Every structure is written in C-alpha cells, then in structure tokens.
Amino acid sequence: MMCYTVIATLCLLGMATAQTSLEITSCLTKEQNLRMICKFTPAPTPDPKISVCHFTSEGKIVASSNASIEPDSTFKMRAKLAFEQKMCLLNLTGLSNDKPESFVCNIKQTASQATTLTATVEKRKLITCSAYCTLQHSGVVFLLVFITSPLMLELL
C-alpha cells in the first residue's frame, strides 16, 4: 500500500508542477454578470512600475490596471478590474446572450516578461460562480493532500 501511495504522490506532484503559470476561469454571478479570474505565478522580482493586467476582447481594451490605458467606450462603464499579487479579476456586466465572446488576459510583471491567455465564453454555457468552482480548480491540490496524508502518518 505504501508503494502505491508513493507512486501516486510522485505522479500528482509531477502534474502539479507541470501546470502553466497562467490559468483563466470564468463563471456567472447570481446577477448574471461575467466574472473572469486570471491566476498567475508572480515573478521573483516584479517591477511595481511595470506590473499591469488588462483584458481585451476583439482588439478592444475591456479593463486595465494601468490608469493611463483607457478602456473602449463599450466597456468603460460595465467593467471593473482588481489586480492583486497572484490574480487579476474582471467583473463585466451586460454579457451578450447571442454569441460567444473571446477575452484575452495579459499580465506583465517585468520589462521582459509578459504572459497572455485567451478564453472564449458563452453566457448560456457558463457555470454559476460558487465555492464548487474554487474546489474544481484546486482539485489536484486537495487530491494530493488526501493521498499523502496516509503516507505521512505511516512515517511518523
């Protein structure tokens, strides 16, 4: 049993470390607004003067953490952005029911490091934002803890 636990732990650790440094998730709030969360791995030495997050859609700026970058007029009053150490959060009201929309998350932390990820959302196919969404995206970590617990108890 211990051998299987060790093998499973090593496989899960390999999967966890092989994940990309940028992850984008989207869901609908209870008010039917779009919430997009762009998670990233912070740079070892981020430059506060350069650190910026912005979302674009069809070449138009939806929202930006840089005050000098003006959002497009169609998004100006509908989008709110929060930029923290490990994530960039976009809340957008008035998402179209008719067609899917593509959003691009751009993270820049240093002069030489910029990361981009695209996600296409369709309002009728989005899940409702809940604690389950968080659990779903953190599943590998919880599974890793669940599997390694018996191993740690055997070693003690």
C-alpha positions as a LaTeX table, in Angstrom:
\begin{tabular}{lrrr}
\hline
Residue & $x$ (\AA) & $y$ (\AA) & $z$ (\AA) \\
\hline
Met1 & 0.00 & 0.00 & 0.00 \\
Met2 & 2.79 & 2.41 & 0.87 \\
Cys3 & 4.45 & 1.80 & $-2.50$ \\
Tyr4 & 1.26 & 2.75 & $-4.36$ \\
Thr5 & 0.86 & 5.87 & $-2.26$ \\
Val6 & 4.42 & 6.97 & $-3.04$ \\
Ile7 & 3.95 & 6.36 & $-6.78$ \\
Ala8 & 0.62 & 8.23 & $-6.83$ \\
Thr9 & 2.14 & 11.12 & $-4.89$ \\
Leu10 & 5.04 & 11.44 & $-7.32$ \\
Cys11 & 2.67 & 11.38 & $-10.29$ \\
Leu12 & 0.45 & 14.07 & $-8.77$ \\
Leu13 & 3.44 & 16.21 & $-7.86$ \\
Gly14 & 4.62 & 15.96 & $-11.44$ \\
Met15 & 1.20 & 17.05 & $-12.69$ \\
Ala16 & 1.04 & 19.94 & $-10.22$ \\
Thr17 & 4.47 & 21.28 & $-11.16$ \\
Ala18 & 3.84 & 20.85 & $-14.89$ \\
Gln19 & 0.86 & 23.20 & $-14.82$ \\
Thr20 & 1.21 & 26.51 & $-16.61$ \\
Ser21 & 1.88 & 29.70 & $-14.75$ \\
Leu22 & $-1.32$ & 31.26 & $-16.07$ \\
Glu23 & $-4.87$ & 29.97 & $-15.58$ \\
Ile24 & $-8.10$ & 31.66 & $-16.59$ \\
Thr25 & $-11.54$ & 30.72 & $-15.29$ \\
Ser26 & $-14.93$ & 32.25 & $-15.89$ \\
Cys27 & $-18.37$ & 32.00 & $-14.34$ \\
Leu28 & $-21.66$ & 33.88 & $-14.00$ \\
Thr29 & $-22.51$ & 35.72 & $-10.80$ \\
Lys30 & $-26.04$ & 35.48 & $-9.38$ \\
Glu31 & $-26.68$ & 38.89 & $-11.01$ \\
Gln32 & $-25.83$ & 37.28 & $-14.41$ \\
Asn33 & $-22.54$ & 39.20 & $-14.75$ \\
Leu34 & $-19.33$ & 37.68 & $-16.08$ \\
Arg35 & $-16.53$ & 37.05 & $-13.59$ \\
Met36 & $-13.15$ & 36.11 & $-15.05$ \\
Ile37 & $-10.22$ & 35.24 & $-12.85$ \\
Cys38 & $-6.77$ & 35.19 & $-14.38$ \\
Lys39 & $-4.37$ & 33.49 & $-11.95$ \\
Phe40 & $-0.63$ & 33.70 & $-12.48$ \\
Thr41 & 2.65 & 32.92 & $-10.78$ \\
Pro42 & 4.24 & 36.13 & $-9.54$ \\
Ala43 & 7.68 & 36.98 & $-10.91$ \\
Pro44 & 10.56 & 36.59 & $-8.42$ \\
Thr45 & 11.22 & 40.34 & $-8.62$ \\
Pro46 & 8.17 & 42.08 & $-10.11$ \\
Asp47 & 8.60 & 45.72 & $-11.04$ \\
Pro48 & 5.74 & 47.72 & $-9.47$ \\
Lys49 & 6.10 & 50.44 & $-12.13$ \\
Ile50 & 5.65 & 47.90 & $-14.94$ \\
Ser51 & 3.23 & 45.38 & $-13.36$ \\
Val52 & $-0.04$ & 45.57 & $-15.24$ \\
Cys53 & $-3.03$ & 43.40 & $-16.01$ \\
His54 & $-5.54$ & 44.06 & $-18.75$ \\
Phe55 & $-8.28$ & 42.23 & $-20.58$ \\
Thr56 & $-9.09$ & 42.70 & $-24.24$ \\
Ser57 & $-11.92$ & 41.49 & $-26.45$ \\
Glu58 & $-11.83$ & 41.68 & $-30.24$ \\
Gly59 & $-8.86$ & 44.04 & $-30.05$ \\
Lys60 & $-10.66$ & 46.43 & $-27.68$ \\
Ile61 & $-9.46$ & 47.13 & $-24.15$ \\
Val62 & $-12.10$ & 45.87 & $-21.69$ \\
Ala63 & $-10.33$ & 46.94 & $-18.48$ \\
Ser64 & $-6.78$ & 47.66 & $-17.31$ \\
Ser65 & $-4.97$ & 48.10 & $-14.02$ \\
Asn66 & $-2.94$ & 50.87 & $-15.67$ \\
Ala67 & $-4.85$ & 54.15 & $-15.32$ \\
Ser68 & $-3.23$ & 55.56 & $-18.47$ \\
Ile69 & $-4.78$ & 52.81 & $-20.64$ \\
Glu70 & $-8.35$ & 53.84 & $-21.45$ \\
Pro71 & $-10.94$ & 51.07 & $-21.87$ \\
Asp72 & $-13.05$ & 51.05 & $-25.02$ \\
Ser73 & $-16.24$ & 53.10 & $-24.72$ \\
Thr74 & $-18.43$ & 49.97 & $-24.97$ \\
Phe75 & $-16.82$ & 48.55 & $-21.79$ \\
Lys76 & $-15.97$ & 51.72 & $-19.87$ \\
Met77 & $-18.97$ & 51.75 & $-17.51$ \\
Arg78 & $-19.51$ & 47.96 & $-17.47$ \\
Ala79 & $-16.11$ & 46.54 & $-16.48$ \\
Lys80 & $-14.31$ & 46.56 & $-13.16$ \\
Leu81 & $-10.83$ & 45.14 & $-12.63$ \\
Ala82 & $-8.99$ & 44.12 & $-9.48$ \\
Phe83 & $-5.28$ & 43.32 & $-9.71$ \\
Glu84 & $-3.64$ & 41.52 & $-6.79$ \\
Gln85 & $-0.40$ & 39.65 & $-6.23$ \\
Lys86 & $-1.46$ & 36.35 & $-7.81$ \\
Met87 & $-4.61$ & 37.15 & $-9.78$ \\
Cys88 & $-6.42$ & 39.61 & $-11.96$ \\
Leu89 & $-10.20$ & 39.69 & $-11.52$ \\
Leu90 & $-12.59$ & 41.08 & $-14.14$ \\
Asn91 & $-16.29$ & 41.72 & $-13.46$ \\
Leu92 & $-18.29$ & 42.60 & $-16.56$ \\
Thr93 & $-21.98$ & 43.47 & $-16.71$ \\
Gly94 & $-24.12$ & 43.07 & $-19.81$ \\
Leu95 & $-22.58$ & 39.97 & $-21.34$ \\
Ser96 & $-24.20$ & 39.14 & $-24.69$ \\
Asn97 & $-26.60$ & 36.17 & $-24.81$ \\
Asp98 & $-26.34$ & 35.86 & $-28.58$ \\
Lys99 & $-22.80$ & 34.85 & $-29.38$ \\
Pro100 & $-19.59$ & 33.62 & $-27.73$ \\
Glu101 & $-17.01$ & 36.27 & $-26.89$ \\
Ser102 & $-13.25$ & 35.84 & $-26.66$ \\
Phe103 & $-11.33$ & 37.56 & $-23.88$ \\
Val104 & $-7.57$ & 37.84 & $-23.63$ \\
Cys105 & $-5.87$ & 38.20 & $-20.26$ \\
Asn106 & $-2.50$ & 39.97 & $-20.44$ \\
Ile107 & $-0.16$ & 40.01 & $-17.43$ \\
Lys108 & 3.08 & 41.97 & $-17.47$ \\
Gln109 & 5.27 & 41.90 & $-14.36$ \\
Thr110 & 8.72 & 42.87 & $-15.62$ \\
Ala111 & 10.11 & 44.59 & $-18.72$ \\
Ser112 & 10.92 & 41.25 & $-20.34$ \\
Gln113 & 8.09 & 39.06 & $-19.02$ \\
Ala114 & 4.56 & 39.22 & $-20.46$ \\
Thr115 & 2.03 & 36.39 & $-20.36$ \\
Thr116 & $-1.17$ & 36.08 & $-22.39$ \\
Leu117 & $-4.07$ & 33.64 & $-22.27$ \\
Thr118 & $-7.33$ & 33.60 & $-24.24$ \\
Ala119 & $-10.70$ & 32.26 & $-23.15$ \\
Thr120 & $-13.95$ & 32.12 & $-25.09$ \\
Val121 & $-17.14$ & 32.42 & $-23.06$ \\
Glu122 & $-20.74$ & 31.79 & $-23.98$ \\
Lys123 & $-23.24$ & 33.06 & $-21.44$ \\
Arg124 & $-25.67$ & 30.15 & $-21.66$ \\
Lys125 & $-22.85$ & 27.61 & $-21.13$ \\
Leu126 & $-21.18$ & 29.33 & $-18.16$ \\
Ile127 & $-21.48$ & 27.80 & $-14.71$ \\
Thr128 & $-22.65$ & 29.85 & $-11.74$ \\
Cys129 & $-19.89$ & 31.20 & $-9.51$ \\
Ser130 & $-19.74$ & 29.23 & $-6.27$ \\
Ala131 & $-17.41$ & 27.57 & $-3.82$ \\
Tyr132 & $-17.58$ & 24.47 & $-6.05$ \\
Cys133 & $-15.79$ & 26.42 & $-8.81$ \\
Thr134 & $-12.91$ & 27.06 & $-6.45$ \\
Leu135 & $-12.84$ & 23.41 & $-5.38$ \\
Gln136 & $-12.94$ & 22.24 & $-9.00$ \\
His137 & $-9.86$ & 24.27 & $-9.95$ \\
Ser138 & $-7.98$ & 23.34 & $-6.78$ \\
Gly139 & $-8.80$ & 19.64 & $-7.08$ \\
Val140 & $-5.24$ & 18.47 & $-7.75$ \\
Val141 & $-4.00$ & 20.07 & $-4.55$ \\
Phe142 & $-6.81$ & 18.52 & $-2.47$ \\
Leu143 & $-6.24$ & 15.11 & $-4.06$ \\
Leu144 & $-2.53$ & 15.38 & $-3.33$ \\
Val145 & $-3.20$ & 16.17 & 0.34 \\
Phe146 & $-5.72$ & 13.33 & 0.58 \\
Ile147 & $-3.31$ & 10.77 & $-0.87$ \\
Thr148 & $-0.20$ & 11.88 & 1.02 \\
Ser149 & $-1.90$ & 12.00 & 4.44 \\
Pro150 & $-1.73$ & 8.20 & 4.99 \\
Leu151 & 1.89 & 8.19 & 3.85 \\
Met152 & 2.83 & 10.90 & 6.34 \\
Leu153 & 1.02 & 9.06 & 9.13 \\
Glu154 & 2.96 & 5.87 & 8.37 \\
Leu155 & 6.27 & 7.73 & 8.53 \\
Leu156 & 5.51 & 9.20 & 11.96 \\
\hline
\end{tabular}
